[in-house]
Amino acid sequence: MIDGQRQGPFELEDLAKAGVGPDTYVWCKAMADWEKAGDVADICRHFRRTVYDRTHGTPLTPQASSAEELQTTAPAAEDPYAEIPLRFRDMVRRSGEEAHMSPEEEADINRAPANTVFISLMLMLFCFPITGAVALYYSFQARRSWTESLRSQSKGNKELYDDKERERLRRNAHNYDRQARMWIGISFFLGMIFYAFMGHKFS
């Protein structure tokens, strides 16, 4: 959605030129709903890899075939973020992966993420309701995306997803699971702080 109008579709490499920023809402076929570009893992990963390529001189995919190619692809600028579009620069910096780090090790997306719905529900009820509700939301989204990735045919016996779309759904499930685990930890520690405060106050 750019200036209130649906535009596209775009490849990842074309998003910045199209005027997409971190707060622009985007959608693709495998996504359950519209999300801000800064919250979409594939977009963040694309720009992190761009930074990595700029600083190391070798792309993560596919690799250069000769020493001359490695030398010609070496970055001229010292700032690894210099060639990242300005509107995405802060998003990449906040993504948690600095340019000097090696590529992230991704979870095995072919394995189902752990079911965190129950523990999120317990934390929402007994620890800290607000952050617990956020954890519960991401837990449901993780299960929903994973379950959807397992569906092969519709009621009309038509193929629902191809392999690429199914992979994207599974990747989304693991991304939601990571968010759920983060908010579970936040809820637990906030709950402990709250109970410690209340215990001290009434002791």
Secondary structure, 3 states (H helix, E strand, C coil): CECCECCCCCCHHHCCCCCCCCCCEECCCCCCCCEEHHHCHHHHHHHHHHHHHHHHCCCCCCCCCCHHHHHHCCCCCCCCCCCCCHHHHHHHHHCCCCCCCCCCCCCCCCCCCCCCHHHHHHHHHHCCHHHHHHHHHHHHHHHHHHHHHHCCECCCCCECCCHHHHHHHHHHHHHHHHHHHHHHHHHHHHHHHHHHHHHHHHC
